Amino acid sequence: MFTRRAVLAGGATMTATRPSLGQPQPVIRLGVLNDQSSTYRDNGGVGSVACVRQAVAEFAAANGLTVEIVSADHQNRPDLGVSIARQWFEQGVDVLLDIQGSAIALALNNLVRERDKVMLASNVAVAELTGRSCTPNTVHWAYDTYMLARSTGTAVVRAGGDTWFFIRADYSFGKALQDDATTFVTRAGGRVVGSVAMPFPSSDFSSALLQAQASRAKVVGLANAGDDLVNCIKQAGEFGLTRRGQRMVALLLFINNVHALGLEAAQGLTLTESFYWDLNDRTRALSERVVASGFSRQSKPNMSQAATYSATLHYLKAVAAIGAAEAKRSGAAVVARMKTMPVEDDAFGGATLREDGRVVSPAYLFEVKRPGESRGAWDYYKLISTVPPEEAWRPLQEGGCGLVRGA
């Protein structure tokens, strides 16, 4: 039985959307699992929950679906994330959303398959999730280490940044991001002159920055995220790395990180995203709806949060197509149906969900504006180039996913 007491035991909240007409349907239960209190809280957190609610509000009742939403804070701990997911599955949760953490996503991947549930990862970097670790129950949205490394690394080397020093988070996400970036830096004709792995989380990057400075690399590549990334960039400014001609490249940067830094500190940073609130009329319209619904009137949705909207909407479309009863019976059946349907929404426009579970869309190379270039709050990016899907994402046959024919 799915009780409020059981939900609260997982540190979660619950909302429900029920159709006003028609026969009672089985309840579809969505679980938003992410960091809501620690290093990555602003990259997903309650903002992702708000975006899930927005998608449910737009689609569920109008299409005869009864949907409940629960959310919980895994505190960046894989053991806690798995424990919450097990509890949720016992209580009837059908799908996990956001996830926010490569190690946590990999820990959940087999559990989701064993229970025949669904995982819609929209805040996870590790590309392995749709590579050798792919399953029929997992779909990966928004970004991964391959896309970020290929799009950003290649462009920066071509622009003259041909020597790199990496500062990375010392766990699977940081290692995967550095490894992928190294591949594309080298492939483009650059070289890596050094690197340092920092404990996670970290607040003092002075030793790493001194090593980066001593390396005389043209580019300091940051393979970290959240508060760690913000602290590292702020301290790099204090050390004067950019004044000495070194270029800071953030391999995974969200717009909320830029906001936290301020344009004075963030100006000139190069980054890749698959969503920007001010990219076009559709992204602006979505952002306005989300903000009006209570997301935060002092904020805008970032790439991962917008992806939770897109993932929720596409999942619910598939549930409506096969019926709620069949969706609850088999998560793999829902994902199989999702793969036959075009991904179409205001977040990403038209995108493609491939056999390996990877959602591919254009990637956008941005540069953070100087203070004088910004027209106001959250006007932070200028578009440098648009990278078509076939040039941004790992080719389908190269990931080693067993679901791909001929792989």
N, C-alpha and C positions, 0 to 999 in steps of 0.2 A: 504494500500500500504506500502511496506517495503522500506523506503527511508533512505538514508545516514543521513539526518538531524534527523530523528527519532532515528536512532541508536546512534548518537552522543549525543542526549538528555539523553540517559541512561548511558552515560559515557563509551560507548562500542567501539570496533573496529570490522571491518568486513573483512573477506576474502572469496573468492569463488573458488570452484573447479568445472569445468564444463567438461562433456564428449566431446570428439572431434568428435565422430561419433554417428549416430542413431537419432531417433526421439526425439524432446524436451520432457523432463519429468518435472513434478512439482518439484519445488525447495525444498529440505529438508534443514531446517534451525536449526542449533545447537547453543545453548546459553550456554556459559561457565560463570557461576556466582560464584564468590568467593571473598576472601579478596586479594586485590592487593596492599594495602598500609599500613596495620596495623599489629597487633600482629602475625597473621598467614600467612602473605604474602608469606613467603618462603616455607611454607608447601604445597601450591597449586599455587595460583597466576598465573603469566604469564607462569610459567613452565607447568602448566596444559593446558593452551591454546596451547602451543607448542606441547604437546603430542596429543591433539585432532587434530591439523593440520597434525601431522605425520600419524595418522590413516586414515584421510580423503585422504591424498596424496597417500597412499598405496592402497586404496580400491575404492574410489568413481568413478573416471573417468574410470578406467579399467572395472567397472561393470555398466556403463551407468547411473550413478547418478550425478545429479547436486546438490552441497552442498554449503551452505554459513555458515560461522561461525561468531558469534558475541560474545563479552565478555564484562563483566562489573564488577565493584568493589562494593560489597554491604557494605563494611566498617564494617562488623560484626554487622550490624543492621537488625533485622528481618523485620522491617517496610519498610526499603529501599529495601531489597531483594524481598519482596512481590510486592512492587510498580514496580520494574524493570521487574519482571516476568509478571505482568499483562500487562505492556506496550509491552513487547516482544510478548506475546500471541496475542495481538491485531494486531501486525505487521507480524504474520505468523510464529513465532518460534515454532518448533515442540517438542524440547527436551531441558531440563535443565541438565547441566553436572557439576560435581565437588560439588558444593553447599558450602562446607566448613563451617560447623557450625550446631550443633544439633538443636538449637532453630530455626534457619532459615529453616532447612530441615523440621522440624515438622510444621512450619508455612506455608510452601509451599505445603505440602503433600496433603491437601484437595483441594487446588486451582488447582493443577495439575490434580487431579481426576475429579473435576467439569468441567474443560475445555477439558478433555480427551486428555491430552498431556502426556509426558513422563518425569520422573525424574530419572536420573542415578547418584546416590549419591556415590561418591568415596572418599570423604573427610569428612565423617560424622561418629561420634562415637556412637550415641545413638542406641542401639539394638532395641528399641521400633519401629523403622521404619519398621522392618519386623516382629514385634510382633503384639500387639493389634492395632497398627496404620497402618498396612499393607494395601496396595491398589493394584488393578490390574495394576496400572500405574507407580509404583515405583520399582526400582531395586537398591540393595545396594551392593557395591563392597568393596574390600580391607580389611576392619577391622570393628569391633564394640566393644562396651564395654565388652560384654560377652566373645568374643574371646580373647581379650587382658587380661582380668582379669583371665580367666580360664587357659590360657597357661602360663602366667607369674606368677600369684599368686600361683598356685599349685606347679610349679617347685621350686620357691624360698623357700616355706615352707618345701618341701621335702629335700632341701639342708641345712636345719637348721635355716632358717629365720622364726621363729615361733611366733615372737611378732612384731606387726606393728603399726606405727603411720602414718596417712595420712595427706598430705597437698593437698588440692584440690581447683580448681576454683569454685567460688560460683555462678554457674548456672547449667543448666540441664546436660551438658556434664560432669562436674566434679562430680556432685552428682551420676549420673548413673555409672560412672567409679568406684567411691569409693564403691558404694553399691554392684556392681557385684564383685569387688575384695574382699570385706568383706565376701561375700558368699563363695568364693573358698578358701580363707585363712582359714576360720572357718572349712569348709568341709575337708580340708587337715590336720586339727589338730592344726592350729595356732589360735591366738587371736589378736584382735585389742585393743590397750591400749589407744588410743586417736586419735583425728583428729582436724583439723582447716580448715575452709573455708575462702579463700582469695578473696577479691573483684577482679573483672575482668575489665580491666587489672591491674596488680600490678607490681611495680618495686622494692619494699622493702619487703623482706621476713624475715627480722631479727626476728620479734616477733614469727612467725610461726616456724622458725628453732630453736629458744630457747626453745619453747614448745616441739618440737620433741626431742631435746637434753635431756631435763629434763625427758622425758618419759622413757628414757633408752631402748626404743624399739630397737630390732636388725635390723629392716628394716624401713626405711622412704620411704613410697610409695607416689609417685608424680602423682596426678591425675589432671595435667594441661598440657599445650602444648604451642608451639610457643615460643615467646619471654619470656613469663612468666616462662616456664620450664627452658629455658636457664639461665635466671637471678637467679632462685631458686637454680639450681645446682652450678652455680658460687659462690653464697653466701654461700652455704653449705660447699664448699671447704674453703672459708675464715673463717668460723666458726669452721672448723676442725672436722666435724661430722665423716667423714670416718676415720680420724686418731684415733678417739676414738672408732673405731670398729663398728660404725653404717653403714649399707649397704644402698646405695641409689638405689631405683628401679623406673625407669621411665615407667609408664604404657602405655604412648603413646609418643614414641620418633621417630623422623625421622632422616635420615642420614644427612640432611642439618643442623639439630640442633647439631649433633655431630661435624660437620664441624665448626659451629659457636663457639662451646665450645672449640674445640681443644682437642687432645687426652690426654694431660696432665690433663685436668679437667674432661674429660668424661670417662677415662679408668676405666674398671671394671663394668660399668653400665650394668644391665641386661634389656633386652627388647625383645619384640615380633614383628615381621613384617611378611607380606605375600609376600614381594618382596624385593630383594636386587640386585643391579645392577651387582654384581660380583658373583652371586649365581651359574650360569651355563653358558654354551655357548649361550643359547637363550637370557638370560637376558643381557649378555654382548653385543650381537649383537644389540638388541633393543636400549640399551643405546647409543651405537656408532651411530646408525642412528639418534636418537633424538638429540644428541649433534651436529652431522654434519649438521642437518637441521637448527641450530640456537638457540637451547635450551639455552645453555650457555657453553662455552668452559672451564669455571672454575667450572663446577658443574656436577652432575649426577642426573637423575630422582629418586625421592623417591617413596615410596609405593603408595601414593595417586595419584601422577602424572602418574605413570605407569598404575594405574587403570583407569584413564581417557582415556588413549590409548585403553586399553582392552574394556572398556565400549563402546567407540565410534565405534570401529571395530565390536563388536558383534551387536550393534544396526544397523549399516549399512548393515551387512550381512542379518539381518531380513528384513530390508527395501527392499533389492534386491530380497529377496525371495517372499514377498507379493506384491511388487510393490509400487512405490512412492506415487501414488494416494491413495491407501488404507492406507498407513502409515500416510499420512496427514489427512485422514478422521478420523482415530481412533488410538490414542496412545495405548490404551489397546490392540488393535489387534496386534500392533508391539510387545509389551511385551509378549503377549501370544505366538507369534511365536518365540521370543527369548528363551522362556522356553522350547521349543521343540528341540532346537539346542545345541550341545555341545559348551562350551566356550573353544576355542583353540587359543592361541596366544603366542608370545614370552615373554610376561610379566609374565603370570601365568602358562604356559604350558596348561595342561588340567584341567578345573574346571567345576563345576556343578552349574547351576542356578535353585534353588528350587522353589516350588510352592509359597512360602511366599515372593519371590523376593530376597532372600539372595543368593549371589554367594559364594560358599564354595570351598576352596582350602587348601593345607597344610599350616600350620603356622610354622614359624621358630623362635626358641629361640636363640638369639644371646647374646654375651658379647662383649662390646667395647674393642678393643685391647689396650694394652699398647703402648706407643710411639715406643719402641724398636721392637715391633712385626709387625708394619706396614711397608709394602714394598713401600709405596708412597702415594700420594694424593688420598683420597677417599677409601683407603684400610683400613676400620675401623672396620669391624665386623669379629668375629670368630663364626662359627656355633656350638652351644652347642647340640641342638637336633632338630629333625623335628617332628612336632606334626601332625598326620594324621587328615583329616577333621572331622572325626567322634569324635575325642577327643578334637577338638579345638572349634567347633561352637555349638551353642545352638541346641539341637535336634529339628527337625521339629515340632513335636507334642507339644512341651513345650512352644512355644512363644505366643500362643493365637491368631494366625492369622486366620481370618475367611475364608481365601482362601484355607486353608489346610483341606482336607477331613478328617473328624473324629476328628478335633481339638475342 
